[in-house]
Structure formats: C-alpha cells, structure tokens
Amino acid sequence: MKQTNAFVPTLREVPADAEAISHQWLVKGGFIRQLSSGIYSLLPLGRIVIRHIETIVRDEIELAGAQEVLLPALQPAELWHQSGRYEIYGQELIRLHDRHGREFALGPTHEEVITSLIEQEIKSYRKLPLTLFQIQTKFRDERRPRSGLLRCREFLMKDAYSFSADWKDLDRIYDAMYAAYHRIFQRCGLNFRAVEADGGAIGGEGGTHEFMAIAESGEDIIVTCNTCDYAANLEKAASVNTSVESGHTPSHSQAVGQMERFYTQDLRTINELTDSLGIEASDLIKTVIFIADGKPVAVLVRGDHSINETKVKNALQAIHIELADTETVRSITGAATGFAGPVSLNIPLLVDFAVTAMGEGITGANETDYHIRHVVPGRDFTITLAGDYRNVLEGEHCPCCSMGTLKTVRGIELGHVFKLGTKYSEKLGATFVDSSGIEQHMIMGCYGIGITRLMATIIEQHHDEHGMIWPVAIAPYQVHLIPVSMQDQAQSEAAEQLYKQLQEAGIRVLLDDRDERMGVKLKDADLIGLPIRIVVGKAISEGLLELKERRSKEPAERIAVTEIAAHIQVLLGK
Amino acid sequence: MKQTNAFVPTLREVPADAEAISHQWLVKGGFIRQLSSGIYSLLPLGRIVIRHIETIVRDEIELAGAQEVLLPALQPAELWHQSGRYEIYGQELIRLHDRHGREFALGPTHEEVITSLIEQEIKSYRKLPLTLFQIQTKFRDERRPRSGLLRCREFLMKDAYSFSADWKDLDRIYDAMYAAYHRIFQRCGLNFRAVEADGGAIGGEGGTHEFMAIAESGEDIIVTCNTCDYAANLEKAASVNTSVESGHTPSHSQAVGQMERFYTQDLRTINELTDSLGIEASDLIKTVIFIADGKPVAVLVRGDHSINETKVKNALQAIHIELADTETVRSITGAATGFAGPVSLNIPLLVDFAVTAMGEGITGANETDYHIRHVVPGRDFTITLAGDYRNVLEGEHCPCCSMGTLKTVRGIELGHVFKLGTKYSEKLGATFVDSSGIEQHMIMGCYGIGITRLMATIIEQHHDEHGMIWPVAIAPYQVHLIPVSMQDQAQSEAAEQLYKQLQEAGIRVLLDDRDERMGVKLKDADLIGLPIRIVVGKAISEGLLELKERRSKEPAERIAVTEIAAHIQVLLGK
C-alpha cells in the first residue's frame, strides 16, 4: 500500500479522554475513531490488525475441532426470559422493540440462541459432542465504557459453545480450548497467564479459567504464588483460614472482658480509629451493609481486610449486590455511616473466617459517634454464616501449596473458558437420548475471546514513548519503506523497485511516498510501529539502505540493496 | 471435514413457510436456520459459503482501490436527524435507547456514520479521492421479511463509500466499482445485468445502476430492449411519449362532444367497465388518489396502463406516498372507490403523457355508480403536472434507441452503485479545501452488495429438483467423497487415503464417513450440491472409483484411483 492512497489519519495530540496507553496510541496512529461513548470505528490499519487476529483465532479454534457459524445479534427477548437472564443482565442488555411491538435483545453473548438452535437440531448422543464458534459483534451497554477498545459497548468477540453427552467429553473439549487459547495468545505475542476465575452471571457448576494479559492498565487483579503454579483472579482467590494462620486461639476459651461502649466522635474510618485510639487495624471488626437482591445483609471482616463482593454474592447466591446507601444504613443501624456494628443488628451477619478467629474486637455501636470494645464473635452477636468473604493480601500464604506466599499483579482479561454444565440446557430444554435410550440434558461449555480488546492489549504490552511496536504476526504491514525524498529520482525509483520486489516476495509493505519532511515521516513510522523500517536515502548511490527494527534500541544498520530482501525474510522468520 | 463431525442438519421436509427455492434448499440442506422472522443463523456450510463470497468481494473491491474499515452498528440518532433520514426511513430504522436515555439507530446503512467520520478527518483535496468499504451486519425492520435470505431484517452487506474532490473522480471510481461488480458476480457464477435504477431514499443527483440476477422469484421487474443495450428497473424505465406514438392528434384541435354523465351501477374496475360497455381499456382514464407526505393528489393514467409509484413520488419529490384508503377517497371525491374522476376534483392532478394525448376519455364522475364520457383533458379538467407516471409495457418502443421493443423479466437486486453527489456532504458538513483554497463539499458515491442475499441468489440460479448445485468458487467443499460402506475395510481405507491425498493437494473435501444407507448419503449429497461427487464402491477392488459432477445429467464415470486427483484438478479448473 502506498501511503498517499492510504487512509491513516495520524494525530500529534493525545485525545483528551484517552487514559489507557492503547487508547492513546490507537487513536493517534489512526487505527480507530470514537463514534460515541464505547463505540468505535476501525479505520484501515485497525481493520487489517483485526483481520490478522481473526485469522489466528479462526485457525486455532478450528484446529481445536470447532465449526464456524454466524448467529444473529437480534435475539427474541423470550429466549432471555427462558434462561432467566433477562433480569440478571440488567441495563447491560440492550433491549428494543420491532415494528410489531415484539421485544428483542441485542446479543451481549449467545448461550440462549445457540442452546435453542441445538435443542431443535440435535436429539441423539450420536451427533455429540459438537463445538460451534463465531466471530461476531457483541453489544453490552456498559455502565462506564472506558480505555478505548478495552471496555466497549460494541465490540468483536470470538465465542464458542460446546455440547456433549458427558462431562468427560466436556473436559476434553475444555482442555483443547485451553490449549488453543495458549497458542492464540502466544502467536499474538502476549505475556499472559491462565488463572482460576469466578463464574459470574454466565457461570455454571463447572470450572472456569480466565486468560489474563499482564498489564498495569488492567482492571483485574491476579494473585499468584511464588512457589507453586497457583494463579487466580482476586475475585476468586481463596484466603487461607486465618484462625490457624493468625496465631489467635479461638476466642471462646479466653477470658475476655464484657462489652464496653465508648465515645468516638467523628471517628468513622479505620484510619481515623487506629490513629486516634493507638490500635492496630486488625483489632477492629468492619461491618458493611449490602443490599443483596433487595434484602439487607451485614458483612464483617477484620479492619485490615477488604471485602470481596464476588465471594459475598456467591455465598448468598444473589443476582444483584450493592452497597447500602446512607439512608438505608441509617434506617437499619440507627446510626450514621461508619458506626455500624453486629451487636443487636437484626439482619443476617456474614462473618469472615478471620473475624470468627478473633478473641475480641472493636466494632461500631449502631449509634452515631460510639464504638464498642471487647466484642466477642459468637458471644456478643450470632454468626449467621461464617465464610471467606475477603480479598487475599499480598504476602499471605498460598491456598494451594500452603508453602509459598502470594503476589498480586494487574491484568486484562483476554478470554475465558467455562464449564457451564447443564445450566442452559436445563433452562432451554436441550436434551438428547443417550446410548441406553434415556433422555438427558446436554453438558455445555463456552469459550470467549475479546477480539477488539486483544488488539488494544497487544499495544498495552508492546509500545514505547514514540508509539506502537507491532509483533510481526499482527502488524498491519511488515515493512515500512521510507524514501527520504520522493523528489530525488534515484531514491524514488529505488523505493518503487524495492516496493514491488518485496511485495512479490509475499511481504506486506507500506511505502511512504508522501511529500513530507523526513521528521514527519519518521515520527509517523514510530507511531504506527511496523516491525521493520527501511530508509532509502542518499546512500542509495552506493547501493546502501538503512534498516531498523522498531523494537530495537540499536541505531539503524546499513545494508546492501542486493541483500535487503533476504535480510528481511530472516527478520520476519520466513 | 468428516461428515460424522460436521454439523449439517439436513431435512427431508420442506419447511412450511419457505416459498422461494433458495429458502427451501438452504434450510433443507442445513445451511441456515430461522431464529425469528427475517433473522437467520448461518450454520457451518452456510458460513463457509459466505466466507468464500466475502473473499471474492474483498479481493475485487480492494483491487478497485477501496480500503476496508469496520463501522459501528450502533449509530447516534442525531446523525440521522442531521441527514434528514430519521423520519424518511420510517419503521424500517430500528431505534433504541441506551441506559442514559440517549437514542441510537441500528445501522441499516452507513452514509451518516462515514460522512461524519470523513468530515472530521479530511480537510484537503490532497487526501482525496478516498474509497472505504466494509463487510458488516445491517439491520432493517422490513415490513414483510420473506423468501429466506432474499429479504431479511438482519443481513450481511458489503457497503463502500467514495469521497472525491470533483465529479470526474467520482465517475472514475464509479466505473471501477461497476467493473468490480461485474467481476464479482461473474466469479459467483451468476447470470446478471446492470440496469438503470431509481435512487430512492438514499439517492442523490447522480446516476445509479442496480445489478440484477435474472430469477423468476425476483421482486423486481427488469425492462430490456431487444435491439440496443438498454436495461432498466421497471420503476425507472421511461415510457416513450405516447402522444407521438399513439397516433392521436392533440385533443384540443378535435371536435369532441360535451361531457355526458351516465349510469354505471357497480362498474368499478377497468374490466367491469370494458366488459359491460363494450369499449377498450384505452378509452378509459383511470383516476387514483394517493396521499403524498400527508397531502392528497390524483394520478391519471390510461385504463390499460398501470401507475408507477416511484415516478409519481419523484415527480412530487415526496418522502412517503401511499394509496388513499376508502374513507379518504370518499371524503375527497364524494363517491365510493371506483368512481373517482378528474372533473371538478379540487386536488392536484398528475396526468400521464398518454392521457394528455387522448382526444377524449371516460372517467369516474365523483358520484357512486356514475361515469362521464367525452371528457377532454385540458378542457374539462386542469392538468396540474403532465408527466411520465406509468409503467412501460412489454412490446412498447425502447426509450433509448426508439427502434427496438421492450421485454420484461424478473430479477433479484444483488447490488447497487450510486452517485450521491453532495447530498450527504452538505447535510453533514463534509467539506474540503480545493487546490485554489476554496472550501467545497465532497462528492460522494456509495456501492452496496447484499452478501447473504448473494448466497440465496446463487441457489435461485443453480439448483435442480434434487437440491443445490454450487459453483466451484463458492461451494462449501469442492469434492464429496462417499464410500458406499464404511464397514467395508477396502472401501473405508481407500476413502481415508484419498481424503488425505486430495486435502494435501489443496482440495476441500467432505468425507461422508457416516454409517448410513447409500440412498441416504446420495440424497444428502444431491441436496447440499458439492460440485464433484466421488463414490468409493466395490469396484475399488479393481482400482476404480465413480466420479460425477453435480451439475451434469450424465451418469457417473468410472475412473482409476491413480488418475482421480489429476481428473479432479482439471474439473476444478486448477
């Protein structure tokens, strides 16, 4: 492609709203443009990158045994009622009515549609197992679309769904997908980890892993062990039972004084309390009120711990969970926010294991400006449900090997694999007759990769202060061919000739034939980040070119015109 | 692909709602399934075919100089207000609100989005011309989705848009697209014609052609000349001015009797009148009341002619036009339907040239059960606007060469090319600074191809009573390899070996390794219609196979195993 013809609207300014690195570079490099919040157009360079990613994904997913389909975005709302997700999905599910008043959802995912398809088409174990996939546009009305392509309202996804007659087949397909995902992200040049994950609204009874790219800008926190292979999303990572670890002996055996209410004017936060009272955060019991599916519950964790809402939600088997607002807290506790406590609180109390292991603690008094000390779990309040409700902390012991300690790092979710089991086949009646003639529900799995997010994530990992650095397999073009001056006949002729020669050798070349200053051309070249840059300058009179790899910090190398093609082939690994 | 693994749910029964041939075969052959009215899932064979079509389209459109993008389906409603099409598109435009109450349209086409993109990115003639295209899902809430993939509410389209600094460049791009369309439809094996077309709601001031596949099931009527190259959509085809052709001398010079009202009880239709009165249909003047953008107009055509609503709409520059209902007709004419006439009718009268050329005629009397004879156009009623408001008839003279006569044939619209001019660039403010420093509106063109419709149209032209007959370039697989019995070791081994050998030679093979009766296998093979069928039967003991081309009526041919690959290569034109 010649750059005078190419639509590559590079910018010199970073767009004001772009915080994520990938968002900045993709907009500056002319790869994408925003149409509306969380809705982007892919411009030609972006489209080419996405096509390369699509090709890699399609290759590997087909190798894993899946067949490609294309399912509609317009999905009858009845299907979502049938699966029970019409309500669960909440405002993220975009709804609309057709001209006859019939309600549709714009597919944020396709479990409903594909299960209903398979329910109609497959009746016998003989036709199982079956895995279908598609690369298709998804719609999710995110509350806060952000970071460019990292969290969009309209985006490309590869979603695959497997149907099998037994769990053994599901395990086999799951493993094949798991392996395919590794190959895909490797081919995309990513530094990633598969981690244990929480099933969320989509989940079923089986396992689930997320594939996480390690990146500062990630929304997720990944917990890993420094000794064993353990890796999990913070949402999921189990904390080791603190009653053993903390060295506290169980509280009930100790002689502890009676509860004592005391004045703590304006001491609302853990920090205010520890600073003012000269105590440790771990001496405090934090009481937080949530509304779970409309009903209030209190969650108690130690003052130095943070609540893991996913764990709370799962323990309650709740669909929605949110922090209670100030008004609700006041009506339940009778006190301002910051002074809630478990004593005499007439709502269910979910108590974290680390709290049950405390001999005593300081809690809010359910009275503004008052706390209580010497509160003994089980003696002074009833534990409705003890459990693991907190986020693990860096440095804690690994829940897997118990030997190592945990570290955390931020990550971007690239994909996930789920063992759904019979969750959807039961709701949508997808049954088959097994080899003994008995009707059974199909065992399902689902497997997603965010295609547009993948493009952004590659940039998060591959860039420098001058712009993007595309891996060869993904780059929109492999070689950026830049004559210093198109006015110079020797240079322009040599460039044109090399352009043809490289293309004939199957190399994708962008020829910067623009009548721009060299500074502008080099700035754009660094910005759009093609793997190999060839400059045709004055040295062409001696038969020499300059070659530089975008990722390299070394200065450009002089290479003879006669050797350049072979040299490039080596660099491209051809 | 081995058929035991492939998801190809063939059916023995024609689906009850499928009228169009392509709809029947695509459903029976397991290529598509309906999710909702006008909304289909592409199953694996359908998806492969669409990918082949996409590849052909992408190839040729890129050769024509266009660059691929991907634009959002979710489009802010404001853009549609800006272009003025928010109202025009009517119920076909699917509208929805996001969680913040902001209104969006689901893109039925992308003139608004792309013009707004280019408006922001291109300011100078130096960056023009530019042509961008995408292959993307479109949404149109059709009043009557029908014929399977021929008229859908969600479908794949290739849409391209060109921006240029002058009309000369537009003409050049238009011609390149026109040529690319010819190559695309040729490569798809279609019998088609480019015809002059009407611009419709999308149109601009320039020309427009439709590419029509000749097919009985087509919704469109194509008019062609038996002498010259003239071909037009019936909507567009101009009628030769009948005042010259019909031999009538202009009416006003003739001595004609005065108007005479007469009793015509229950004679409402042209047929009832001609039968009862013993006259010719061409002696009658038909008066039909329309509501154009809310206002009534009457259109007058000769009794043997039919009204062309597109011509009427264009003459009025109306957005919406529809037949007046019975109540409206009564309130305007004072009579029941069937007795409307132009005399003393106080609404605009659009009079077809063939009527202006009549010396006199019989019209309704605007009184139930009465007509008037000796009505002279211009004498007895005022002509608001004379024009060509009728459909041409088969056998009429060609409006182009005047020598040949016209024929009609039905067609399916495969694609269209439009010279939009400045219609959208004016509405959306897409300007550039020309080489003299003057700000001008960009000159636009747009170019569409219905990708999913193309698949259906190929079937409309390529099928027989047993099923589909795929052209080689489009077929999901090129060879259907069928062992008579997989239980027979010699047959199954030979089949497996040939399967590998052909795949290694780059041939796409479907191996029917199912444990089914030969009758079932052959029926399915005819149904899904792969170009070449190879049967491995008993003759394999003598080293012989049976080869049959799907399109051929000849019996299968015996060919030696050693020669089969070369033979297939020849048939595939490799």
Chai-1 contact restraints between the chains, C-beta under 6 A:
chainA,res_idxA,chainB,res_idxB,connection_type,confidence,min_distance_angstrom,max_distance_angstrom,comment,restraint_id
A,F7,B,Q67,contact,1.0,0.0,6.0,A-B,restraint_1
A,F7,B,L130,contact,1.0,0.0,6.0,A-B,restraint_2
A,P9,B,E121,contact,1.0,0.0,6.0,A-B,restraint_3
A,L35,B,P72,contact,1.0,0.0,6.0,A-B,restraint_4
A,S36,B,P76,contact,1.0,0.0,6.0,A-B,restraint_5
A,I39,B,P72,contact,1.0,0.0,6.0,A-B,restraint_6
A,I39,B,L74,contact,1.0,0.0,6.0,A-B,restraint_7
A,S41,B,L71,contact,1.0,0.0,6.0,A-B,restraint_8
A,S41,B,L117,contact,1.0,0.0,6.0,A-B,restraint_9
A,L42,B,V69,contact,1.0,0.0,6.0,A-B,restraint_10
A,L42,B,L70,contact,1.0,0.0,6.0,A-B,restraint_11
A,L43,B,V69,contact,1.0,0.0,6.0,A-B,restraint_12
A,P44,B,Q67,contact,1.0,0.0,6.0,A-B,restraint_13
A,R47,B,E68,contact,1.0,0.0,6.0,A-B,restraint_14
A,R47,B,V69,contact,1.0,0.0,6.0,A-B,restraint_15
A,R47,B,L70,contact,1.0,0.0,6.0,A-B,restraint_16
A,Q67,B,F7,contact,1.0,0.0,6.0,A-B,restraint_17
A,Q67,B,P44,contact,1.0,0.0,6.0,A-B,restraint_18
A,E68,B,R47,contact,1.0,0.0,6.0,A-B,restraint_19
A,V69,B,L42,contact,1.0,0.0,6.0,A-B,restraint_20
A,V69,B,L43,contact,1.0,0.0,6.0,A-B,restraint_21
A,V69,B,R47,contact,1.0,0.0,6.0,A-B,restraint_22
A,L70,B,L42,contact,1.0,0.0,6.0,A-B,restraint_23
A,L70,B,R47,contact,1.0,0.0,6.0,A-B,restraint_24
A,L71,B,S41,contact,1.0,0.0,6.0,A-B,restraint_25
A,P72,B,L35,contact,1.0,0.0,6.0,A-B,restraint_26
A,P72,B,I39,contact,1.0,0.0,6.0,A-B,restraint_27
A,P72,B,E154,contact,1.0,0.0,6.0,A-B,restraint_28
A,L74,B,I39,contact,1.0,0.0,6.0,A-B,restraint_29
A,L74,B,E154,contact,1.0,0.0,6.0,A-B,restraint_30
A,P76,B,S36,contact,1.0,0.0,6.0,A-B,restraint_31
A,Q91,B,R99,contact,1.0,0.0,6.0,A-B,restraint_32
A,L96,B,L96,contact,1.0,0.0,6.0,A-B,restraint_33
A,D98,B,D141,contact,1.0,0.0,6.0,A-B,restraint_34
A,R99,B,Q91,contact,1.0,0.0,6.0,A-B,restraint_35
A,R99,B,D141,contact,1.0,0.0,6.0,A-B,restraint_36
A,L117,B,S41,contact,1.0,0.0,6.0,A-B,restraint_37
A,E121,B,P9,contact,1.0,0.0,6.0,A-B,restraint_38
A,L130,B,F7,contact,1.0,0.0,6.0,A-B,restraint_39
A,D141,B,D98,contact,1.0,0.0,6.0,A-B,restraint_40
A,D141,B,R99,contact,1.0,0.0,6.0,A-B,restraint_41
A,E154,B,P72,contact,1.0,0.0,6.0,A-B,restraint_42
A,E154,B,L74,contact,1.0,0.0,6.0,A-B,restraint_43
